[in-house]
Amino acid sequence: MRLRPSQDGAPLNAEGAWVLEIHPGTSRGTQSYYRSPDGVQRVFSGIQPTGVPHLGNYLGAIESWVRLQSEHGSVLYSIVDLHSITVPQDPAGLRQSIWDMTAALLACGINPEKSVLFQQSQAKTAKQKHDGTMGLLTYPVLQAADVLLYKSTHVPVGEDQIQHMELIQDLARGFNKNYGEFFPVPKSILTSMKKVKSLRDPSAKMSKSDPDKLATVRITDSPEEIVQKFRKAVTDFTSEVTYDPASRGGVSNLVAIHSAVTGLPVEEVVRQSAGIDTARYKLVVADAVIEKFAPIRSEMAKLKMDKGHLQKVLQAGSAKAKELAYPVCQEVKELVGFR
């Protein structure tokens, strides 16, 4: 999409299709280029392009993102590549990781017709200097800037992000106190799925960076790899399938995964597993995960072959994100006295 300036300098698309919107809490209208009513509830979240998503990423974030697309009229999902450079990155590797994450999100059900999927670094409205060293210190502030820039009202987060959300809420209240009601104070949407634990260490969460390759199930793993990983999952010496996270972390992690991928309540999963020992149960869970990921794996393989399509999706999404952010940035400048 090519942008051309309007008379007041704000960008418009080639068809001039975007309309005026009065943002809640502002004293006057501002140009907005996203069709949404007054008082819109806007969801924003981001994910780092740090390799292929794993089972914990899917159950803890991406699955709920897909659902939220149908529950809210304005939804933005960002591939936060600026966040990823809090540690050194190989440029070619980072580019590939961005393509892989884009393909993964689309394969999982993120629909550009229902939400805005964009690349963080391509949608910034101001120049930013950001390196790995400073990134470790500025990460929460960068996250806050992303959320507030789009006047987000709701942010899906995990339990480990609650403190970051409190900072964002404090910053929004502080700005509003000094300059008048402008930013919505965003609310957290906690995902229903608790952290998925490592298959090899139930005391730790599943992680892409785990040195034990059997600990993490990726959405692109083959059926054979998934079976091998669950077969090697750490449990205990009790053969019965029960759910007791405090004393039986390994088996309870398998039950939670089984419940999440099938949509069955934990109690029902345990009831159906009566009489099955843990060795056999591991294969039952593996089969459920294989069935869940089979269409995603197939679709992702197709999408990765079409980088042109992935690029178009990110370009269109980044253009929409810029169109949303531009008027907010301009009004902030005016409110604080920069223009």
C-alpha positions in Angstrom: 0.0 0.0 0.0 1.4 3.4 -1.0 0.6 6.3 1.3 0.1 9.9 0.3 -0.2 12.9 2.7 -3.5 14.5 3.3 -3.7 18.3 3.6 -2.8 18.2 7.3 0.1 15.9 6.7 -1.5 12.7 8.0 -1.0 9.6 5.7 -3.9 8.3 3.7 -4.1 5.2 1.5 -4.3 5.5 -2.2 -8.1 5.3 -2.2 -8.5 7.8 0.6 -10.7 5.3 2.4 -9.9 6.1 6.0 -12.3 8.1 8.1 -12.3 10.5 11.0 -12.8 9.0 14.5 -13.2 10.7 17.9 -11.0 8.8 20.3 -12.3 8.3 23.8 -10.9 10.7 26.3 -9.6 13.3 23.9 -10.9 16.8 23.7 -11.1 16.8 19.9 -11.2 14.5 16.9 -8.0 13.0 15.5 -7.4 11.3 12.2 -7.7 7.5 12.5 -7.3 5.2 9.6 -8.9 2.1 11.1 -12.6 1.7 10.8 -13.8 1.5 14.4 -16.6 3.1 16.4 -16.2 5.5 19.4 -15.2 3.7 22.5 -13.5 0.9 20.6 -11.9 -1.9 22.6 -8.5 -2.5 21.0 -6.5 -5.6 21.7 -2.7 -5.5 21.3 -0.1 -8.1 21.9 3.3 -9.1 20.5 5.6 -12.1 20.1 9.3 -12.2 19.5 10.7 -13.8 16.3 13.0 -16.2 18.2 12.4 -19.4 16.3 9.5 -21.7 15.7 6.8 -21.4 18.4 6.5 -24.3 20.7 3.6 -26.0 22.5 3.7 -23.5 25.4 3.7 -20.5 23.0 0.7 -22.0 21.2 -1.4 -22.9 24.3 -0.3 -19.9 26.3 -0.7 -17.2 23.8 -1.4 -17.9 20.1 -4.5 -20.0 20.6 -6.1 -17.2 22.6 -5.0 -14.6 20.0 -7.0 -16.6 17.4 -10.1 -16.5 19.6 -9.8 -12.8 20.4 -10.0 -12.0 16.7 -13.6 -12.9 16.7 -14.4 -11.2 20.1 -13.1 -7.7 19.4 -13.4 -5.3 16.5 -9.9 -4.0 16.6 -7.0 -6.4 17.2 -3.3 -5.8 16.6 -0.6 -8.5 16.8 3.0 -7.4 16.4 6.1 -9.5 15.6 8.4 -7.5 18.0 11.7 -7.7 16.3 13.0 -4.7 18.2 12.5 -6.6 21.4 14.5 -9.6 20.1 17.7 -7.6 19.8 18.1 -7.4 23.6 20.5 -10.2 22.8 22.9 -10.2 19.8 21.3 -11.5 16.6 22.7 -12.7 13.3 20.9 -10.4 10.6 20.2 -13.3 8.2 19.0 -15.5 11.1 16.7 -12.7 12.4 15.2 -12.1 8.9 14.4 -15.8 8.6 13.0 -15.9 12.1 10.6 -13.1 11.2 9.4 -15.0 8.1 9.1 -18.2 10.2 7.0 -16.5 12.9 4.8 -14.8 10.3 4.1 -18.2 8.7 3.5 -19.8 12.0 1.0 -17.2 13.2 -0.9 -17.4 9.9 -0.9 -21.3 10.0 -2.2 -21.2 13.5 -5.2 -19.1 12.5 -4.2 -15.5 12.7 -6.3 -13.9 9.9 -5.2 -10.6 8.4 -8.8 -9.9 7.5 -9.8 -10.0 11.2 -6.6 -8.5 12.8 -3.6 -6.4 12.0 -0.5 -8.5 11.8 2.6 -6.4 11.5 6.4 -6.2 12.0 7.3 -3.9 14.9 10.3 -2.2 13.3 8.4 -1.4 10.1 5.6 0.4 11.9 7.5 2.8 14.1 6.5 6.5 13.5 9.7 7.9 14.9 13.4 6.9 14.7 14.6 4.8 17.5 18.2 3.9 18.5 18.2 0.5 20.1 21.1 -1.9 20.7 21.4 -5.2 22.6 23.0 -3.6 25.7 20.4 -0.9 26.3 17.6 -3.2 25.2 17.9 -5.1 28.5 17.2 -1.9 30.4 14.6 -0.4 28.1 12.6 -3.6 27.2 9.6 -2.8 29.6 9.5 0.8 28.3 9.6 -0.3 24.7 6.7 -2.7 25.5 4.8 0.1 27.1 5.3 2.4 24.1 3.9 -0.3 21.8 0.8 -0.8 23.9 0.0 2.9 24.4 0.9 4.0 20.9 -2.1 2.2 19.5 -4.4 3.2 22.4 -4.8 -0.4 23.4 -7.5 -1.2 25.9 -6.8 -4.9 26.4 -3.5 -6.9 26.4 -3.5 -10.7 26.6 -0.6 -11.6 28.9 0.8 -14.5 30.9 1.3 -14.4 34.6 5.0 -13.4 34.1 4.0 -10.2 32.4 1.7 -8.8 35.1 4.4 -6.5 36.5 5.1 -5.1 33.0 1.4 -4.4 32.6 1.4 -2.6 36.0 4.1 -0.3 34.6 2.1 0.4 31.4 -0.9 1.2 33.5 1.1 3.6 35.7 2.6 5.3 32.7 -0.9 5.8 31.2 -2.3 7.2 34.4 0.7 9.5 34.8 0.4 10.9 31.3 -3.4 11.4 31.8 -2.8 13.2 35.1 -0.3 15.6 33.6 -1.9 16.2 30.2 -5.6 15.3 30.5 -7.4 12.0 29.8 -5.8 10.7 26.6 -4.6 7.1 26.9 -6.9 4.3 27.9 -5.5 2.4 31.0 -5.2 -1.0 29.4 -6.5 -4.1 31.1 -4.8 -7.5 31.2 -6.4 -10.5 29.6 -4.9 -13.5 31.5 -4.7 -16.6 29.4 -6.6 -19.6 30.9 -3.7 -22.0 30.3 -1.0 -21.9 32.9 2.6 -22.2 31.8 3.4 -25.4 30.0 6.2 -27.1 31.7 9.3 -28.7 30.2 8.8 -32.4 29.4 12.2 -33.1 31.0 12.0 -30.9 34.0 8.4 -30.2 35.3 9.7 -27.5 37.6 10.7 -25.3 34.7 8.6 -23.9 31.9 8.9 -25.1 28.3 11.4 -23.0 26.5 12.9 -22.6 23.0 16.4 -22.2 24.5 16.3 -25.4 26.6 19.5 -27.3 25.8 17.7 -30.6 26.1 16.1 -31.1 22.7 13.6 -33.5 24.2 12.2 -30.9 26.6 10.3 -28.8 24.1 7.7 -29.7 21.5 7.6 -27.3 18.5 4.6 -26.9 16.3 6.6 -28.1 13.3 7.8 -31.3 15.0 7.1 -34.5 13.0 4.8 -37.1 14.6 7.8 -39.3 15.2 9.6 -36.4 17.1 6.5 -35.7 19.2 6.1 -39.3 20.2 9.8 -39.6 21.1 9.6 -36.4 23.3 6.5 -37.5 25.1 7.8 -41.0 25.6 10.9 -39.5 27.3 8.8 -37.1 29.4 9.7 -37.1 33.1 6.9 -38.4 35.4 7.3 -40.5 38.6 7.0 -44.0 39.9 3.2 -44.0 40.3 1.5 -45.5 37.3 -1.9 -44.0 37.9 -2.9 -40.9 35.9 -3.9 -38.1 38.4 -3.8 -34.3 38.5 -1.9 -33.0 41.4 0.6 -30.3 40.3 2.1 -29.8 43.8 3.2 -33.4 44.3 3.0 -34.9 40.7 4.4 -32.2 38.5 5.3 -34.4 35.5 2.0 -36.3 35.1 0.0 -33.2 35.9 1.8 -31.3 33.1 0.8 -34.1 30.7 -2.8 -33.9 31.9 -2.9 -30.1 31.5 -1.5 -30.4 27.9 -4.0 -33.2 27.1 -6.9 -31.0 28.4 -5.7 -28.0 26.5 -5.3 -29.6 23.1 -8.6 -31.6 23.3 -10.7 -28.9 25.0 -11.8 -31.4 27.7 -11.9 -30.4 31.4 -9.0 -31.8 33.4 -11.4 -33.8 35.4 -12.8 -35.5 32.3 -9.3 -36.2 31.0 -8.4 -37.9 34.3 -11.7 -39.9 34.3 -11.1 -41.1 30.7 -7.6 -42.1 31.6 -8.6 -44.4 34.4 -6.9 -47.8 34.1 -4.1 -46.4 31.8 -0.6 -46.4 33.2 1.6 -43.4 32.7 3.7 -45.1 30.0 0.7 -45.6 27.8 -0.8 -42.3 28.8 2.3 -40.5 27.4 1.4 -41.9 23.9 -2.2 -40.9 24.3 -1.1 -37.3 24.9 1.4 -37.5 22.1 -1.4 -38.6 19.7 -3.6 -35.7 20.8 -0.8 -33.2 20.2 0.0 -34.7 16.8 -3.7 -34.4 15.8 -3.8 -30.8 17.0 -0.7 -29.7 15.1 -1.0 -31.7 11.9 -3.0 -29.1 10.0 -0.9 -26.3 11.4 2.4 -28.0 10.4 1.1 -28.7 6.9 -0.1 -25.1 6.4 3.1 -23.6 7.7 5.2 -25.7 5.3 3.1 -24.2 2.4 3.4 -20.7 3.7 7.1 -20.8 4.1 7.4 -21.6 0.4 5.7 -18.3 -0.5 7.8 -15.5 1.0 6.1 -13.0 -1.4 2.8 -13.6 0.4 4.3 -13.3 3.8 5.9 -10.0 2.8 2.7 -8.7 1.5 0.9 -9.6 4.8 3.5 -7.8 6.9 3.6 -4.8 4.6 -0.1 -4.4 4.6 -0.3 -4.8 8.4 2.6 -2.5 9.0 0.9 0.2 6.9 -2.3 -0.1 8.9 -0.4 0.0 12.2 1.4 3.2 11.0 -2.0 4.7 10.1 -3.2 4.0 13.6 -0.1 5.2 15.4 0.5 8.4 13.4 -2.3 10.6 14.8 -1.7 9.3 18.4 2.0 10.3 18.0 1.1 13.7 16.6 -1.4 14.5 19.3 1.1 13.4 22.0 3.6 15.9 20.6 1.0 18.6 20.7 -0.1 17.8 24.3 3.5 17.8 25.7 4.4 21.0 23.7 6.7 19.6 21.0 4.6 21.4 18.3 
